Amino acid sequence: MRKLTALVLAFGLGVASLSMTAQAGALPTTQYENENGPTLSPLLEQVSDAVVNIAVKGTQKVQNPLFNDPFFRRFFNVPEGHLQERKIQAAGSGVIIDADKGIVITNHHVVKDADEIKVSLNDGRVYEAKLLGADPEVDIAVLEIEADNLKALKIADSDRVKVGDYVVAIGNPFGLNHTVTTGIVSALGRSGLGIEGYENFIQTDASINPGNSGGALINMKGRLIGVNTAILAPSGGNVGIGFAIPSNMVKATVNQILEYGEVKRALLGVVIQDLNPDLAEAFGLDNGQKGVVISDVQEGSAAEKAGLKTGDVILELDGKPVKSSGQLRARIGLKRAGTEVALKILRDGDEMTVKARLGGKDSSASSSDEGGWFSKWLDGVKTDALKGVQMETSEDPEGVRIVDLKRDSKAAAAGLRPGDVIVEVNRERVRSTKDLKKALKKSDDKTLLLVVRNGGSFYVVIR
């Protein structure tokens, strides 16, 4: 997974002292004009009321890193796995997508751990919102408010967005209500950033800052093409690299939440990896040809039933090129279980098309992901102690090494980090990922791990 210098979720509260310089926004050619010349004012008058401010109060459970030290716990008589509670207040943005039903969308990370959610409209009205459901893997949450005379944004087809298209970002950065910035689409299909479980971001240079999370990225027709979610910020502020979740991904997620209360995500059942030049040459791809190689096919999966094999290179999904494992994973994740897809593959130098009917599982296990990045061995395990953790078998020391883990995972909260090697689960010795899965199946409300780090070992309890 590619490491970023500093990735800051476009979300948060607080007062910051910022050194600001004037920066001219991109000015698109437009049919809108007044006595001052070209303007976006008429467009913004049509859409601004559909963007809202979201204020959150809640309680968050965190673990003091000192509690990982068994000597510290013993000295202060702190029980293993002890978590502290802290009150949080946060703010973000949201978009009304259904005026009649009062449906508002935002980022999951905006309302995560919320006990109270308030939605403030552009006209000054404030309503308490009900959380209908959320998908942490895509970072979308769906809210409902009981209000009349709402205005909603129409949702555009994000597959038709092109690099260079002019866009407008609307949100509430640093609590500055209904701030509008302009720019262009800088890139499409950004993935591998480690922000979300499913990534296929629209990249834009329209200024996005903390507080913009959940806000609207619209095109010049005033239609929603993305939900702003994160920025790359090595200096702590906007540097012109922002990311938005494409509207098609948002729409697919929202539709399932409204229908089922959760996301019933489709799975192909393969472990895939990107092709570097050496691998591309080894598998017989033309110079510059894109695709992803299957490194494992899961037993009983849709892929196995369709006849896919280890070493197959996936070139296209439903007629569209596959450029990266992250992109394929996101596109599969948008589909519902039971959907039939067509995969163009390269096998031993020959191209062929294979049809597969996608499988699925309940969303509580959805972090066991298609690309094999996180928890790929944990199907059928009830405990979520190691949900969001990428692992591999370790030979020295013998056990299961943590390669990477998500920042919001329970394992990260317990103090685990990349490089740690798990050698015991609930006092049972584990020497491989297979052993780990077998041991985890016996876990229930808490999991005791013996971990080796830098030649020393310690116990961790994850509840």
KETI-601694 format. One record per residue (C-alpha): residue number from 1; residue in three letters; chain; x, y, z. Coordinates in Angstrom, 1 decimal. Example, Ala and Ser with C-alpha at 12.3 -4.5 7.8 and 13.67 -1.06 7.14 Angstrom:
2
   seq   type   mol        u        v        w
     1    ALA     A     12.3     -4.5      7.8
     2    SER     A     13.7     -1.1      7.1
***
This chain:
463
   seq   type   mol        u        v        w
     1    MET     A      0.0      0.0      0.0
     2    ARG     A      1.4      3.4     -1.0
     3    LYS     A      2.2      5.6      2.0
     4    LEU     A      1.2      9.3      1.8
     5    THR     A      3.2     12.1      3.3
     6    ALA     A      0.2     13.4      5.2
     7    LEU     A     -3.4     12.5      4.6
     8    VAL     A     -5.9     14.6      6.4
     9    LEU     A     -9.6     13.7      6.4
    10    ALA     A    -11.5     16.8      5.4
    11    PHE     A    -13.3     16.9      8.7
    12    GLY     A    -12.9     18.3     12.2
    13    LEU     A    -13.4     21.2     14.6
    14    GLY     A    -11.1     23.7     16.3
    15    VAL     A     -9.5     27.1     15.7
    16    ALA     A     -6.5     27.2     13.4
    17    SER     A     -4.1     30.1     12.8
    18    LEU     A     -3.5     30.0      9.1
    19    SER     A     -1.3     32.1      6.8
    20    MET     A     -3.5     32.6      3.8
    21    THR     A     -2.6     34.0      0.4
    22    ALA     A     -5.1     35.1     -2.3
    23    GLN     A     -5.7     32.4     -4.8
    24    ALA     A     -7.7     32.8     -8.0
    25    GLY     A    -10.2     30.0     -8.6
    26    ALA     A    -10.6     28.4    -12.0
    27    LEU     A    -13.1     30.3    -14.2
    28    PRO     A    -15.0     28.2    -16.6
    29    THR     A    -16.6     29.4    -19.8
    30    THR     A    -20.2     29.7    -18.9
    31    GLN     A    -23.5     31.0    -20.1
    32    TYR     A    -24.0     32.9    -16.9
    33    GLU     A    -23.2     36.6    -17.0
    34    ASN     A    -24.2     39.8    -15.3
    35    GLU     A    -23.0     43.4    -15.3
    36    ASN     A    -19.7     42.3    -13.8
    37    GLY     A    -19.0     39.7    -16.5
    38    PRO     A    -19.0     35.9    -16.3
    39    THR     A    -20.4     34.6    -13.1
    40    LEU     A    -21.6     31.4    -11.4
    41    SER     A    -24.1     33.2     -9.2
    42    PRO     A    -27.2     31.9    -11.0
    43    LEU     A    -25.9     28.3    -10.8
    44    LEU     A    -25.1     28.6     -7.1
    45    GLU     A    -28.6     30.1     -6.3
    46    GLN     A    -30.1     26.9     -7.8
    47    VAL     A    -28.0     24.5     -5.7
    48    SER     A    -26.7     26.1     -2.5
    49    ASP     A    -29.8     25.3     -0.5
    50    ALA     A    -29.2     21.6     -1.1
    51    VAL     A    -25.9     21.7      0.8
    52    VAL     A    -26.2     21.6      4.6
    53    ASN     A    -24.0     21.9      7.7
    54    ILE     A    -23.8     18.9     10.0
    55    ALA     A    -22.9     19.2     13.7
    56    VAL     A    -22.2     16.1     15.8
    57    LYS     A    -22.0     15.4     19.5
    58    GLY     A    -20.9     11.9     20.7
    59    THR     A    -18.8      9.6     22.7
    60    GLN     A    -15.7      7.9     21.6
    61    LYS     A    -13.8      5.0     23.2
    62    VAL     A    -10.1      5.2     23.0
    63    GLN     A     -7.2      3.3     24.5
    64    ASN     A     -4.2      5.1     26.1
    65    PRO     A     -1.1      3.7     24.4
    66    LEU     A      0.5      3.5     27.8
    67    PHE     A     -2.0      0.7     28.6
    68    ASN     A     -0.1     -1.5     26.1
    69    ASP     A      2.7     -1.7     28.6
    70    PRO     A      2.0     -4.6     31.1
    71    PHE     A      4.2     -3.0     33.7
    72    PHE     A      2.3      0.3     33.5
    73    ARG     A     -1.0     -1.6     33.8
    74    ARG     A      0.2     -3.6     36.8
    75    PHE     A      1.6     -0.5     38.6
    76    PHE     A     -1.6      1.5     38.1
    77    ASN     A     -3.9     -1.5     38.5
    78    VAL     A     -5.4     -1.0     35.0
    79    PRO     A     -7.3     -4.1     33.6
    80    GLU     A     -6.3     -5.5     30.2
    81    GLY     A     -8.3     -4.1     27.3
    82    HIS     A     -9.4     -1.0     29.3
    83    LEU     A    -10.9      1.7     27.1
    84    GLN     A    -11.4      5.4     28.1
    85    GLU     A    -14.4      7.4     27.0
    86    ARG     A    -14.2     10.9     25.7
    87    LYS     A    -16.8     13.4     24.5
    88    ILE     A    -16.5     14.6     21.0
    89    GLN     A    -17.9     17.5     19.0
    90    ALA     A    -17.4     17.7     15.3
    91    ALA     A    -18.7     19.3     12.2
    92    GLY     A    -18.9     18.5      8.5
    93    SER     A    -21.2     19.0      5.5
    94    GLY     A    -24.0     17.1      3.8
    95    VAL     A    -26.1     17.1      0.7
    96    ILE     A    -29.9     16.7      0.3
    97    ILE     A    -30.7     14.2     -2.4
    98    ASP     A    -34.4     13.7     -1.8
    99    ALA     A    -36.4     16.7     -0.8
   100    ASP     A    -39.7     14.9     -0.3
   101    LYS     A    -38.3     12.3      2.1
   102    GLY     A    -35.7     14.5      3.7
   103    ILE     A    -32.8     12.3      2.8
   104    VAL     A    -29.3     13.8      3.4
   105    ILE     A    -26.0     12.1      2.6
   106    THR     A    -22.6     12.8      4.3
   107    ASN     A    -19.4     11.0      5.1
   108    HIS     A    -19.5      8.1      7.6
   109    HIS     A    -16.5      9.6      9.4
   110    VAL     A    -18.5     12.8     10.0
   111    VAL     A    -21.2     11.0     12.0
   112    LYS     A    -19.2      8.1     13.4
   113    ASP     A    -19.7      7.7     17.2
   114    ALA     A    -22.5     10.3     17.1
   115    ASP     A    -25.1     10.5     19.9
   116    GLU     A    -26.7     13.6     18.4
   117    ILE     A    -26.7     14.9     14.8
   118    LYS     A    -28.0     18.3     13.9
   119    VAL     A    -28.5     19.5     10.3
   120    SER     A    -28.5     23.2      9.6
   121    LEU     A    -30.0     24.5      6.4
   122    ASN     A    -28.9     27.4      4.3
   123    ASP     A    -32.1     29.4      5.4
   124    GLY     A    -31.2     29.0      9.1
   125    ARG     A    -33.5     26.1     10.0
   126    VAL     A    -32.0     23.4     12.2
   127    TYR     A    -33.2     19.8     12.5
   128    GLU     A    -32.2     16.7     14.5
   129    ALA     A    -31.3     14.0     12.0
   130    LYS     A    -31.9     10.2     12.2
   131    LEU     A    -29.1      8.0     11.0
   132    LEU     A    -30.6      5.5      8.6
   133    GLY     A    -27.4      3.6      7.9
   134    ALA     A    -23.8      3.9      6.9
   135    ASP     A    -21.1      2.1      4.9
   136    PRO     A    -17.7      2.7      6.5
   137    GLU     A    -16.0      1.0      3.5
   138    VAL     A    -17.1      3.7      1.1
   139    ASP     A    -17.4      6.3      3.8
   140    ILE     A    -21.0      7.2      3.2
   141    ALA     A    -23.8      7.7      5.7
   142    VAL     A    -27.5      8.4      5.1
   143    LEU     A    -29.5     10.7      7.3
   144    GLU     A    -33.2     11.6      7.4
   145    ILE     A    -34.7     14.9      8.6
   146    GLU     A    -38.4     15.9      8.9
   147    ALA     A    -38.6     19.2      7.1
   148    ASP     A    -40.7     20.9      4.4
   149    ASN     A    -39.7     23.0      1.5
   150    LEU     A    -36.3     21.3      0.9
   151    LYS     A    -34.2     21.5     -2.2
   152    ALA     A    -32.3     18.5     -3.5
   153    LEU     A    -29.4     18.1     -5.8
   154    LYS     A    -29.8     15.9     -8.9
   155    ILE     A    -27.2     13.2     -9.2
   156    ALA     A    -25.1     13.0    -12.3
   157    ASP     A    -23.5     10.0    -14.0
   158    SER     A    -19.9     10.1    -12.7
   159    ASP     A    -18.8      7.7    -15.3
   160    ARG     A    -19.2     10.5    -17.8
   161    VAL     A    -16.9     12.9    -15.9
   162    LYS     A    -13.6     13.7    -17.7
   163    VAL     A    -10.3     15.1    -16.6
   164    GLY     A    -10.4     18.8    -17.2
   165    ASP     A    -14.1     19.2    -16.5
   166    TYR     A    -14.8     22.3    -14.4
   167    VAL     A    -16.3     21.6    -10.9
   168    VAL     A    -17.5     23.5     -7.9
   169    ALA     A    -17.1     22.4     -4.3
   170    ILE     A    -19.6     23.6     -1.7
   171    GLY     A    -19.2     22.9      2.0
   172    ASN     A    -18.5     24.3      5.4
   173    PRO     A    -14.6     24.4      5.8
   174    PHE     A    -13.5     25.5      9.3
   175    GLY     A    -17.1     26.3     10.1
   176    LEU     A    -17.4     28.9      7.4
   177    ASN     A    -20.9     28.1      6.1
   178    HIS     A    -21.6     27.6      2.4
   179    THR     A    -18.1     28.3      1.2
   180    VAL     A    -17.8     27.9     -2.6
   181    THR     A    -14.5     27.0     -4.4
   182    THR     A    -13.9     26.2     -8.1
   183    GLY     A    -11.5     24.1    -10.0
   184    ILE     A    -11.2     21.2    -12.4
   185    VAL     A    -11.2     17.4    -12.3
   186    SER     A     -7.5     16.7    -11.9
   187    ALA     A     -7.6     12.9    -12.2
   188    LEU     A    -10.0      9.9    -12.1
   189    GLY     A     -9.9      6.5    -10.5
   190    ARG     A     -7.5      7.3     -7.7
   191    SER     A     -7.0      4.3     -5.5
   192    GLY     A     -4.5      2.8     -3.2
   193    LEU     A     -4.4      5.8     -0.9
   194    GLY     A     -5.5      3.9      2.2
   195    ILE     A     -8.3      6.3      3.0
   196    GLU     A    -11.3      4.0      2.5
   197    GLY     A    -11.9      0.3      2.0
   198    TYR     A    -13.2      0.9     -1.5
   199    GLU     A    -11.4      3.7     -3.4
   200    ASN     A    -12.1      5.1     -6.9
   201    PHE     A    -11.8      8.8     -6.2
   202    ILE     A    -12.3     11.8     -8.3
   203    GLN     A     -9.3     14.1     -7.7
   204    THR     A     -9.8     17.9     -7.9
   205    ASP     A     -7.9     21.1     -7.3
   206    ALA     A    -11.0     22.9     -6.0
   207    SER     A    -10.1     23.9     -2.5
   208    ILE     A    -11.3     21.4      0.1
   209    ASN     A    -10.4     21.8      3.8
   210    PRO     A    -11.4     20.4      7.2
   211    GLY     A    -15.2     20.7      7.4
   212    ASN     A    -15.8     20.1      3.7
   213    SER     A    -16.3     16.4      4.3
   214    GLY     A    -19.7     15.2      3.1
   215    GLY     A    -20.1     18.3      0.9
   216    ALA     A    -20.9     18.5     -2.7
   217    LEU     A    -18.7     18.4     -5.8
   218    ILE     A    -20.9     19.6     -8.7
   219    ASN     A    -20.5     20.1    -12.4
   220    MET     A    -21.4     23.2    -14.4
   221    LYS     A    -25.0     21.9    -14.8
   222    GLY     A    -25.4     22.0    -11.0
   223    ARG     A    -25.5     18.2    -10.6
   224    LEU     A    -23.7     16.1     -8.0
   225    ILE     A    -20.7     14.3     -9.4
   226    GLY     A    -19.0     13.5     -6.0
   227    VAL     A    -19.0     13.8     -2.3
   228    ASN     A    -15.9     15.5     -0.9
   229    THR     A    -14.1     13.3      1.6
   230    ALA     A    -10.3     13.9      2.0
   231    ILE     A     -7.3     16.0      1.1
   232    LEU     A     -3.6     15.5      0.7
   233    ALA     A     -2.1     18.1      3.1
   234    PRO     A      1.6     17.8      3.8
   235    SER     A      1.5     21.4      5.2
   236    GLY     A     -1.8     20.9      7.1
   237    GLY     A     -3.9     22.9      4.7
   238    ASN     A     -5.1     22.7      1.2
   239    VAL     A     -2.5     22.3     -1.5
   240    GLY     A     -4.9     21.6     -4.4
   241    ILE     A     -5.2     17.8     -4.1
   242    GLY     A     -8.6     16.8     -2.9
   243    PHE     A    -10.6     13.6     -3.3
   244    ALA     A    -14.3     13.0     -3.8
   245    ILE     A    -16.3      9.8     -3.8
   246    PRO     A    -17.9      9.4     -7.3
   247    SER     A    -21.6      9.9     -7.5
   248    ASN     A    -22.3      6.5     -9.0
   249    MET     A    -20.5      4.8     -6.0
   250    VAL     A    -22.5      7.0     -3.7
   251    LYS     A    -25.8      6.2     -5.4
   252    ALA     A    -25.2      2.5     -5.3
   253    THR     A    -24.4      2.6     -1.6
   254    VAL     A    -27.3      4.9     -0.7
   255    ASN     A    -29.8      2.8     -2.6
   256    GLN     A    -28.9     -0.4     -0.7
   257    ILE     A    -28.9      1.4      2.7
   258    LEU     A    -32.4      2.8      1.9
   259    GLU     A    -33.6     -0.6      0.8
   260    TYR     A    -31.9     -2.9      3.3
   261    GLY     A    -30.5     -0.7      6.0
   262    GLU     A    -27.1     -1.9      5.1
   263    VAL     A    -24.9     -2.7      2.1
   264    LYS     A    -25.0     -6.2      0.7
   265    ARG     A    -21.8     -6.1     -1.2
   266    ALA     A    -20.9     -8.5     -4.0
   267    LEU     A    -17.8    -10.5     -4.0
   268    LEU     A    -15.9    -12.3     -6.7
   269    GLY     A    -13.7    -14.3     -4.4
   270    VAL     A    -10.2    -13.6     -5.7
   271    VAL     A     -6.9    -12.2     -4.3
   272    ILE     A     -5.4     -9.9     -6.9
   273    GLN     A     -2.4     -7.7     -7.3
   274    ASP     A     -1.2     -4.9     -9.5
   275    LEU     A      1.2     -5.6    -12.4
   276    ASN     A      4.6     -4.0    -12.4
   277    PRO     A      6.6     -4.1    -15.6
   278    ASP     A      8.4     -7.3    -14.7
   279    LEU     A      5.1     -9.1    -13.9
   280    ALA     A      3.5     -7.7    -17.0
   281    GLU     A      6.3     -9.1    -19.1
   282    ALA     A      6.2    -12.5    -17.3
   283    PHE     A      2.5    -12.9    -17.9
   284    GLY     A      2.7    -11.9    -21.6
   285    LEU     A      1.1     -8.5    -21.6
   286    ASP     A      2.0     -6.0    -24.3
   287    ASN     A      4.2     -3.1    -23.3
   288    GLY     A      1.9     -0.6    -21.4
   289    GLN     A     -1.0     -2.9    -21.3
   290    LYS     A     -3.0     -2.7    -18.0
   291    GLY     A     -4.6     -5.4    -15.9
   292    VAL     A     -4.5     -7.2    -12.6
   293    VAL     A     -3.2    -10.7    -11.9
   294    ILE     A     -5.1    -13.3     -9.8
   295    SER     A     -2.8    -14.7     -7.1
   296    ASP     A     -5.4    -16.8     -5.4
   297    VAL     A     -9.0    -18.1     -6.0
   298    GLN     A    -11.0    -18.7     -2.9
   299    GLU     A    -12.7    -22.1     -2.5
   300    GLY     A    -16.4    -22.1     -3.3
   301    SER     A    -16.3    -18.5     -4.6
   302    ALA     A    -18.0    -17.0     -7.6
   303    ALA     A    -14.5    -16.9     -9.3
   304    GLU     A    -14.0    -20.7     -8.8
   305    LYS     A    -17.4    -21.5    -10.1
   306    ALA     A    -16.7    -19.4    -13.2
   307    GLY     A    -13.5    -21.2    -13.8
   308    LEU     A    -11.0    -18.4    -13.0
   309    LYS     A     -7.5    -19.6    -12.1
   310    THR     A     -4.4    -18.4    -10.3
   311    GLY     A     -2.3    -16.6    -12.9
   312    ASP     A     -5.2    -15.3    -14.9
   313    VAL     A     -4.8    -11.6    -15.8
   314    ILE     A     -8.1     -9.6    -15.6
   315    LEU     A     -8.1     -7.1    -18.5
   316    GLU     A    -11.7     -5.8    -18.5
   317    LEU     A    -14.8     -5.9    -16.4
   318    ASP     A    -18.1     -5.6    -18.3
   319    GLY     A    -16.2     -4.1    -21.3
   320    LYS     A    -14.3     -1.5    -19.4
   321    PRO     A    -10.5     -1.7    -18.9
   322    VAL     A     -9.2     -2.7    -15.5
   323    LYS     A     -6.2     -0.5    -14.5
   324    SER     A     -5.6     -1.5    -10.9
   325    SER     A     -6.6     -3.9     -8.2
   326    GLY     A     -8.2     -1.0     -6.2
   327    GLN     A    -10.3      0.0     -9.2
   328    LEU     A    -11.5     -3.6     -9.8
   329    ARG     A    -12.3     -4.0     -6.2
   330    ALA     A    -14.3     -0.8     -6.1
   331    ARG     A    -16.3     -1.7     -9.2
   332    ILE     A    -17.1     -5.2     -7.9
   333    GLY     A    -18.0     -3.7     -4.6
   334    LEU     A    -20.6     -1.4     -6.2
   335    LYS     A    -22.6     -4.4     -7.5
   336    ARG     A    -25.1     -6.4     -5.7
   337    ALA     A    -24.8    -10.1     -4.8
   338    GLY     A    -26.2    -12.2     -7.6
   339    THR     A    -25.2     -9.8    -10.4
   340    GLU     A    -23.6    -11.5    -13.5
   341    VAL     A    -20.4     -9.8    -14.8
   342    ALA     A    -18.3    -10.4    -17.8
   343    LEU     A    -14.5    -10.6    -17.3
   344    LYS     A    -12.0    -10.4    -20.1
   345    ILE     A     -8.9    -12.3    -19.1
   346    LEU     A     -5.5    -13.3    -20.4
   347    ARG     A     -4.6    -16.9    -19.8
   348    ASP     A     -1.3    -18.4    -21.1
   349    GLY     A     -1.2    -15.7    -23.8
   350    ASP     A     -4.8    -16.2    -25.0
   351    GLU     A     -7.6    -13.7    -24.4
   352    MET     A    -11.0    -15.0    -23.4
   353    THR     A    -14.2    -13.8    -21.7
   354    VAL     A    -15.6    -15.5    -18.6
   355    LYS     A    -18.9    -14.8    -17.0
   356    ALA     A    -19.3    -15.0    -13.2
   357    ARG     A    -22.3    -14.6    -11.0
   358    LEU     A    -21.1    -12.6     -8.0
   359    GLY     A    -21.5    -14.0     -4.5
   360    GLY     A    -22.0    -12.0     -1.3
   361    LYS     A    -22.1    -12.0      2.4
   362    ASP     A    -23.5     -9.8      5.1
   363    SER     A    -22.0     -6.3      5.5
   364    SER     A    -20.6     -7.0      9.0
   365    ALA     A    -17.8     -9.1      7.3
   366    SER     A    -17.3     -6.7      4.4
   367    SER     A    -13.8     -5.8      5.4
   368    SER     A    -12.6     -9.2      4.2
   369    ASP     A    -11.8     -7.6      0.9
   370    GLU     A    -11.6     -8.5     -2.7
   371    GLY     A     -8.1     -7.4     -3.3
   372    GLY     A     -6.7     -9.4     -0.4
   373    TRP     A     -5.5     -6.2      1.2
   374    PHE     A     -7.4     -6.6      4.5
   375    SER     A     -8.6     -9.6      6.5
   376    LYS     A     -8.8    -11.9      3.5
   377    TRP     A     -8.6    -15.0      5.7
   378    LEU     A    -11.4    -14.1      8.0
   379    ASP     A    -14.5    -15.3      6.3
   380    GLY     A    -16.7    -17.2      8.7
   381    VAL     A    -15.1    -15.6     11.8
   382    LYS     A    -17.6    -14.0     14.2
   383    THR     A    -15.2    -11.7     16.1
   384    ASP     A    -14.2     -8.4     14.5
   385    ALA     A    -11.0     -8.2     16.6
   386    LEU     A     -8.8     -8.2     13.5
   387    LYS     A    -11.2     -6.7     11.1
   388    GLY     A     -9.3     -4.2      8.9
   389    VAL     A     -5.9     -5.9      9.3
   390    GLN     A     -3.7     -7.1      6.5
   391    MET     A     -1.7    -10.2      7.5
   392    GLU     A      0.7    -12.7      6.2
   393    THR     A      2.4    -15.8      7.5
   394    SER     A      5.8    -15.1      9.2
   395    GLU     A      8.7    -17.5      9.5
   396    ASP     A     10.9    -15.5     11.9
   397    PRO     A      9.4    -15.4     14.4
   398    GLU     A      6.9    -18.1     13.5
   399    GLY     A      3.4    -16.7     13.5
   400    VAL     A      1.2    -14.1     11.6
   401    ARG     A      2.7    -10.8     10.8
   402    ILE     A      0.6     -7.6     10.6
   403    VAL     A      1.5     -5.9      7.3
   404    ASP     A     -0.9     -3.0      7.6
   405    LEU     A     -4.0     -2.0      9.4
   406    LYS     A     -6.8      0.5      9.1
   407    ARG     A     -6.6      3.5     11.4
   408    ASP     A    -10.1      3.1     12.7
   409    SER     A     -9.7     -0.7     13.4
   410    LYS     A    -10.0     -2.2     16.8
   411    ALA     A     -6.5     -3.6     16.4
   412    ALA     A     -5.1     -0.1     15.9
   413    ALA     A     -7.0      1.2     18.9
   414    ALA     A     -5.4     -1.6     21.0
   415    GLY     A     -2.0     -0.4     20.0
   416    LEU     A     -1.1     -3.0     17.3
   417    ARG     A      1.0     -1.8     14.4
   418    PRO     A      2.7     -3.0     11.2
   419    GLY     A      5.5     -5.4     11.9
   420    ASP     A      3.9     -7.0     15.0
   421    VAL     A      3.8    -10.8     14.8
   422    ILE     A      0.9    -12.6     16.5
   423    VAL     A      2.1    -15.9     17.9
   424    GLU     A     -0.9    -16.9     20.2
   425    VAL     A     -4.7    -16.4     20.0
   426    ASN     A     -6.5    -17.1     23.3
   427    ARG     A     -3.5    -19.0     24.6
   428    GLU     A     -3.5    -21.2     21.4
   429    ARG     A     -0.2    -21.2     19.4
   430    VAL     A     -0.6    -20.0     15.8
   431    ARG     A      2.0    -20.4     13.1
   432    SER     A      0.1    -19.4     10.0
   433    THR     A     -2.9    -17.5      8.8
   434    LYS     A     -4.7    -20.8      8.6
   435    ASP     A     -4.0    -21.4     12.3
   436    LEU     A     -5.1    -17.8     13.1
   437    LYS     A     -8.4    -18.2     11.4
   438    LYS     A     -9.1    -21.5     13.2
   439    ALA     A     -8.3    -19.9     16.5
   440    LEU     A    -10.3    -16.8     15.9
   441    LYS     A    -13.4    -19.0     15.2
   442    LYS     A    -13.4    -19.8     18.9
   443    SER     A    -13.3    -16.2     19.9
   444    ASP     A    -16.4    -14.4     21.1
   445    ASP     A    -16.6    -11.1     22.9
   446    LYS     A    -12.9    -10.7     23.6
   447    THR     A     -9.7    -12.0     22.0
   448    LEU     A     -6.4    -12.4     23.8
   449    LEU     A     -3.3    -12.1     21.6
   450    LEU     A      0.4    -12.7     22.4
   451    VAL     A      2.4    -10.4     20.2
   452    VAL     A      6.1    -10.2     19.4
   453    ARG     A      7.6     -6.8     18.7
   454    ASN     A     11.3     -6.0     18.4
   455    GLY     A     12.3     -9.2     20.1
   456    GLY     A     10.0     -8.7     23.0
   457    SER     A      6.5    -10.1     23.6
   458    PHE     A      3.3     -8.8     25.2
   459    TYR     A     -0.3     -9.6     25.5
   460    VAL     A     -3.2     -7.6     24.1
   461    VAL     A     -6.9     -8.0     24.7
   462    ILE     A     -9.3     -6.8     22.0
   463    ARG     A    -12.9     -6.5     22.9
***
